[in-house]
Structure formats: C-alpha cells, structure tokens
Amino acid sequence: MKRREFIKYSTAVGGVFAITPLFTSCAGVYRKSFNEITKGVKIHNLPEEVTGILGYAALSPSGHNTQPWIVKVQSQSELIIQSDKTRWLPEVDPTNREEFLSLSAFAETFYIASFAAGFDVELNLIAKDLKDADIFQIKLKKSFPEQEKYLGLIKNRATTRTNFDKKEIKSDKIKEILNIAPDNIFYFPVGSSEGKWIAENMPEAIKQQTFNDKKQKELSNWFRFSKSEAMEHGDGLTAEALGMNWMVKFVWYNFFNRKTAMGESFRKKGIEIARDQVNNCSGFLILTSAYNSLNSLFECGRLYQKVGLKLTELNIVNHTMSQLLEEAPWSSEIQSSLKLDQPIQFVIRLGYGDKAKPSIRRPVQSFVVS
C-alpha cells in the first residue's frame, strides 16, 4: 500500500474528531504536572501563591486550545490580563467574540482560585472594544482561604470529544446546573424539537466551515501532529484532546500533517464523526448573555467557566461546539429556532461517558510579562 493510500485508508477508519477509545496502551501526550506549569516565574518577585493562582487560570478553556492570554505584572498585587493577538482566530472568530469569552473564563478561573488561595480580588473590565490589548485589571489583597474544593475541579475540568451515552440526565442534576443562572442557562434534550434542530443543523454548519479552505487552514495550524511539537508549544489540539483511540493516534502522529488536514477524505471523516457526536449525547446546554455588550459577554464568559466546573463536579461530560454560532445562516437562525430571546454565546453537548484527560497547557512563565 502506497503512503498516500495508507493515509486515505487511515483517515477513513479514524477521523479528526475520533471515536470512543478502544485501548489506552499507546503512550500519549498529556498535561504536565501542576508544578511544572507553575515553575520558573521570577517577575517582580511575584509571590508563590500568585504564581499558583496563575497556574490554575492557565487551565481555562479556549477555542482550539489557543490560550490567548498574556498577564502583565504591574506589581505584586496588581495584574493586567491582556489579549495575545498572535493567538486570535480571525477566520472563524473575526469579531473576537469567542476570544473575549475565553479571556473572561480565564479571569473567572483566576478569581475563583484567588479566593481559594486566600486573596480578596477586585476584577475590573477595562477594555472598550473586543480587540483591545488590555482587557481586565486585577487587584489582590491578602485574606483567608475559601472554597478550596474548586481547585481540584479546575484541575480536572476537561472537554470530551468522543460519543456520549444517550441516557437521560437526571432532572435534579439539570436543575442544579440551571440554578447557577436561571435566566441565562437552558437545556434541551436531544429528542426535543430544539435538540433535534441542533443535531440536524450542527453537522451542516461544520461541513460548511470544514470546506472553507481558509478556516480549515486556520484550524490545521492548531493541530499538533507530532508529540514533540505538542510538548514544545503546550497548546493546540492533540490526538488525545480529540479523543482518538490508539490506532488513530499512531497514524496521526506518524503519517498526518497539515497538508493531510486539507485533504478531502480528512474533512469528510471529520463531518461524519461530528454527525455521530451530536446524535450520541443526552442533550445540549445553551448559555446566553443579556446583550451583546462587552459587560454582558464578560459575565457570560465567567458563567461558562462556572458551568464547566459544575459539570465536572456532577461527572457530566461535555463538549462545546461553536459552529452554529460561527456560520451563516445558522448564526442568525439559532436564537429564534430555539425560542430564546437573548443572544446565544455557547452550545455545549452533554452526556455521560468516559471523561477525557485534561488537555495540554503552556507554563505560566510563557505568558507572564513585566
């Protein structure tokens, strides 16, 4: 079998988004220890506790695992969270809406971890535009530790991209999630009319996005096709993050590259797997914002991380899927189709199953500046 044929065959049996893992014997690329993530930070004599807080914030979610944050140290007690322009996704996120939501989730993780580490926090939105460099100002004041249980949840939170069990999530669990913010969180079982609309249209939005060469190239730039590249960068999408079984991981790391990701069979298999994903889950969680203002997006990004930690606590696996919000005409249809009267910011697939291991992260010293 020629190499080109082998790649095509391997893609047909694997796929970028993968299937439920069959074996765990293949050595993989996983997140470094927390101590490794937080070591080596020596800026403005930053206190060890604050370095630890930044380590927890670094575990926040972001689109394509770009981790688009910079933290500028003003003093031992004052920080500025900045947007890293080199990590923007202009093709799928031209307005920076999703990037701003990711930074807001980062700020919320920092906020939660600060209280757990014994600091009072003043968190201020200072950006005036989604594309500003300086986004948030943080001021810290020493206090007493509170809610330390959240540190473990932050470490264990993960996105799971495999197929889920389709069994119904218990109503008391759903109520517990909705009660975090009743006006901004909605749940639609996969068999509901709203759930069916999402399951039917999400693959079509993904198909449109996947066959847009500029958007697919942007995505391919964040795929990590070698273990050495993944460990060097500490970001992006690895075979492990995509939920691949051992056979597909072997092909991914030994035969795939960015050129492969632009191939037709690679793209088609990704769409097929996405169709399986939306039809193999319990339902979809929707997060809305009051408005599309910066402050509303800030609060929704914070809410996203709160929900992610609650799902982790409840052992409900989840997978955020943004394509319906990124692609026309679905982006303009989704709000009315789901009968909601507020802007939708997140679509999250929910269910039960084997939770993925947390994805790789950059060390704190790579994003902290003076």
C-alpha positions in Angstrom: 0.0 0.0 0.0 1.4 3.4 -1.0 1.8 6.1 1.6 -1.0 8.2 0.1 -3.4 5.3 0.0 -2.5 4.4 3.6 -3.2 7.9 4.8 -6.6 7.9 2.9 -7.5 4.5 4.4 -6.4 5.5 7.9 -8.4 8.7 7.7 -11.5 6.6 6.7 -11.2 4.4 9.8 -10.2 7.2 12.2 -11.1 10.8 11.7 -10.1 14.1 13.2 -12.7 14.1 15.9 -12.3 10.4 16.7 -14.3 7.7 18.3 -14.6 6.2 21.7 -11.1 5.0 22.8 -10.7 1.2 22.4 -7.3 0.9 24.2 -5.1 3.0 26.4 -1.8 1.2 25.8 -0.5 3.8 23.3 1.7 6.4 25.0 0.1 9.7 24.7 0.6 13.5 25.1 -0.9 14.7 28.3 -0.8 17.8 30.5 2.4 18.3 32.5 2.2 18.3 36.3 0.9 21.4 38.0 4.3 22.0 39.5 5.9 22.1 36.0 3.2 24.5 34.8 4.0 27.0 37.6 7.7 26.8 38.0 10.3 29.3 36.9 8.3 32.5 37.2 10.5 35.3 38.5 8.9 38.6 37.6 8.6 41.5 40.1 9.2 38.9 42.8 5.7 37.6 42.2 4.6 35.8 45.3 4.5 32.0 45.1 0.7 32.0 45.9 0.0 34.3 42.9 2.1 32.1 40.6 0.0 29.2 41.7 -3.2 31.2 41.0 -2.0 31.9 37.5 -1.3 28.2 37.1 -4.9 27.4 37.8 -6.1 30.2 35.5 -3.9 28.7 32.7 -6.2 25.6 32.8 -9.1 27.7 31.5 -10.8 26.6 28.2 -10.3 28.4 24.8 -11.2 27.8 21.2 -8.7 25.4 19.5 -6.9 25.5 22.9 -5.2 28.7 21.7 -4.8 30.0 25.3 -5.0 33.7 24.0 -3.9 35.3 27.3 -1.0 37.4 28.4 -0.6 38.6 32.1 1.3 41.8 32.6 2.6 42.2 36.2 2.1 45.8 37.4 3.2 44.9 41.0 3.0 42.0 43.4 -0.7 42.8 43.9 -1.8 44.2 40.6 -2.1 42.4 37.2 -3.4 43.2 33.8 -4.9 40.4 31.7 -4.1 41.1 28.0 -5.2 39.6 24.7 -2.5 37.9 22.7 -3.1 38.9 19.1 -0.8 36.1 17.8 -3.4 33.6 19.1 -6.5 35.1 17.6 -8.7 33.1 15.2 -9.7 35.7 12.5 -11.3 33.3 10.1 -13.8 31.7 12.5 -13.9 34.5 15.0 -13.4 37.7 13.1 -15.0 39.9 15.8 -13.1 38.4 18.6 -16.3 37.4 20.4 -15.1 33.9 21.3 -11.6 35.1 22.2 -13.1 37.6 24.6 -15.3 34.9 26.1 -12.2 32.8 26.6 -10.4 35.6 28.4 -13.4 36.1 30.6 -13.3 32.5 31.6 -9.6 32.9 32.3 -10.5 35.9 34.6 -13.2 33.9 36.4 -10.8 31.0 37.0 -8.2 33.4 38.4 -11.0 34.9 40.6 -12.1 31.5 42.0 -8.5 30.3 42.5 -7.6 33.6 44.3 -10.3 33.1 46.9 -9.3 29.5 47.4 -5.6 30.6 47.9 -6.6 33.3 50.4 -6.9 36.5 48.5 -9.7 39.0 48.0 -10.0 40.1 44.4 -11.0 43.2 42.6 -11.7 42.3 39.0 -12.4 45.2 36.6 -13.2 45.2 32.9 -11.1 47.9 31.3 -11.4 47.0 27.6 -13.6 49.3 25.5 -13.5 47.1 22.4 -13.3 43.3 21.7 -9.9 43.9 20.0 -8.3 46.0 22.7 -5.0 44.7 24.1 -5.7 45.4 27.8 -8.8 43.5 28.9 -9.0 43.2 32.7 -7.4 44.7 35.7 -6.9 42.6 38.8 -6.0 43.8 42.3 -5.3 41.4 45.1 -5.5 41.7 48.9 -4.4 39.0 51.3 -7.3 37.4 53.1 -8.3 33.8 54.2 -8.7 30.7 52.0 -12.3 30.0 50.9 -13.9 27.3 48.8 -10.7 25.3 48.3 -12.6 22.4 46.7 -12.8 24.4 43.5 -9.0 24.0 42.9 -9.5 20.3 42.3 -12.4 20.9 39.9 -10.3 23.4 38.0 -7.6 20.8 37.5 -10.0 18.1 36.5 -12.2 20.1 34.1 -11.9 18.8 30.5 -13.5 18.8 27.1 -14.6 15.3 25.9 -15.0 14.9 22.2 -16.0 11.2 22.0 -19.5 9.9 21.7 -21.6 10.0 24.9 -24.1 7.7 26.4 -27.6 8.8 25.3 -29.3 8.1 28.6 -31.3 10.9 30.1 -29.5 13.2 32.6 -31.4 13.2 35.9 -33.7 16.2 36.4 -32.2 17.1 39.7 -28.8 17.4 38.1 -30.1 19.6 35.3 -31.9 21.8 37.9 -28.6 22.1 39.7 -26.9 23.4 36.6 -29.7 25.7 35.6 -29.9 27.2 39.1 -26.4 28.8 38.6 -28.0 31.4 36.3 -31.7 30.6 35.6 -32.1 33.5 33.1 -29.1 32.5 31.0 -28.9 28.7 31.0 -31.2 26.4 29.1 -31.2 22.7 28.5 -32.7 20.8 25.5 -32.7 17.0 25.5 -31.5 15.6 22.2 -35.0 14.3 21.5 -36.8 17.6 22.0 -37.6 19.8 19.0 -34.9 22.2 19.9 -32.4 19.3 20.4 -33.3 17.9 17.0 -32.8 21.2 15.4 -29.3 21.4 16.8 -28.4 17.8 15.9 -29.7 18.3 12.4 -28.0 21.6 11.7 -24.7 21.4 13.6 -23.2 18.9 11.0 -24.2 21.2 8.2 -22.6 24.2 9.8 -19.5 22.1 10.4 -19.5 20.9 6.8 -19.7 24.5 5.5 -16.8 25.5 7.8 -14.7 22.5 7.1 -14.8 23.0 3.3 -13.9 26.7 3.6 -10.1 26.4 2.9 -9.2 29.5 4.9 -11.0 28.3 8.0 -9.7 24.7 7.7 -6.2 26.0 7.3 -6.6 28.1 10.4 -7.7 25.0 12.3 -4.9 22.9 10.9 -2.4 25.4 12.2 -3.5 24.4 15.7 -3.4 20.7 15.2 -0.4 19.2 16.8 0.7 16.3 14.5 3.8 15.4 16.5 4.4 14.7 20.2 7.5 16.9 20.2 5.5 19.8 18.7 2.8 19.3 21.3 5.1 19.3 24.2 7.1 22.2 22.9 4.1 24.5 22.4 1.9 23.3 25.2 -1.2 24.3 23.2 -3.4 23.4 20.3 -5.3 20.1 19.5 -3.5 16.8 20.1 -4.8 13.4 19.2 -5.5 12.9 22.9 -7.6 16.1 23.1 -9.6 14.9 20.1 -10.4 11.6 21.8 -8.6 9.3 19.4 -8.1 5.6 20.0 -4.6 4.1 19.9 -4.7 3.1 16.3 -5.7 6.5 15.1 -3.2 8.2 17.4 -0.5 6.1 15.8 -1.5 7.2 12.3 -2.0 10.8 13.5 1.5 11.2 15.0 3.3 9.2 12.3 1.6 10.0 9.0 -0.6 13.0 9.3 0.4 16.6 8.8 -1.1 20.0 8.0 -1.3 19.1 4.3 -3.3 15.9 5.2 -5.7 18.1 7.2 -6.6 20.0 4.0 -7.4 16.7 2.1 -11.0 15.8 1.2 -11.1 12.5 3.0 -9.8 14.1 6.2 -12.5 16.7 6.0 -15.3 14.3 5.2 -14.5 12.0 8.0 -14.5 14.9 10.5 -18.0 15.8 9.4 -19.2 12.2 9.7 -17.8 12.0 13.2 -19.4 15.3 14.2 -22.7 13.9 13.0 -22.2 10.9 15.3 -21.3 13.2 18.2 -24.5 15.3 18.1 -26.6 12.2 17.8 -24.8 10.4 20.7 -25.4 12.6 23.7 -28.1 13.4 26.2 -28.8 16.9 25.1 -27.5 20.4 24.7 -26.8 23.2 27.2 -27.2 26.7 25.9 -25.7 29.8 27.6 -27.0 33.3 26.7 -25.9 36.8 27.6 -28.3 39.6 28.4 -27.0 41.7 25.5 -24.0 41.7 23.1 -22.2 44.4 25.1 -18.7 43.8 26.5 -20.0 43.6 30.0 -22.6 41.0 29.1 -20.1 38.9 27.2 -17.7 39.3 30.2 -20.4 37.9 32.5 -21.3 35.1 30.1 -17.6 34.0 29.8 -17.4 33.9 33.6 -20.6 31.9 33.6 -19.2 29.4 31.1 -16.4 28.5 33.5 -18.7 28.2 36.5 -20.9 25.8 34.5 -17.8 23.8 33.4 -16.8 23.3 37.0 -20.3 22.3 38.0 -20.4 19.8 35.2 -17.1 18.4 36.4 -18.5 18.1 39.9 -21.5 16.3 38.6 -19.5 13.9 36.4 -21.3 15.0 33.3 -19.0 15.0 30.2 -19.3 18.0 27.9 -18.1 19.3 24.6 -18.5 22.9 23.4 -19.5 23.2 19.7 -19.4 26.7 18.3 -20.0 26.2 14.5 -23.7 27.1 14.6 -22.8 30.5 16.1 -19.9 31.0 13.6 -21.6 30.1 10.3 -24.4 31.8 8.3 -27.3 31.3 8.0 -27.4 29.3 11.3 -25.9 32.1 13.3 -28.9 34.3 12.6 -31.4 31.5 12.9 -30.4 29.7 16.1 -31.9 32.1 18.6 -35.4 32.0 17.0 -35.2 28.3 16.3 -34.5 27.6 20.0 -37.3 30.1 21.0 -34.9 32.2 23.1 -35.0 35.9 23.5 -31.3 36.6 24.4 -28.1 36.3 22.3 -26.7 32.8 22.4 -23.0 32.5 23.2 -22.4 28.8 23.8 -23.7 25.5 22.6 -22.5 22.6 24.8 -23.1 18.9 24.1 -23.8 17.0 27.3 -24.0 13.3 28.4 -22.4 10.5 30.4 -19.3 8.6 29.4 -15.6 8.3 29.9 -14.2 11.8 30.6 -11.2 12.8 28.6 -7.9 13.7 30.4 -7.3 17.4 30.6 -5.5 18.9 27.5 -2.0 20.3 27.4 -1.2 23.8 28.7 1.6 26.3 28.4 3.6 27.0 31.6 2.9 30.2 33.4 6.3 31.7 32.6 5.4 31.7 28.9 2.5 34.2 29.2 3.6 36.4 32.2 5.4 39.6 31.3 6.6 42.7 33.1 
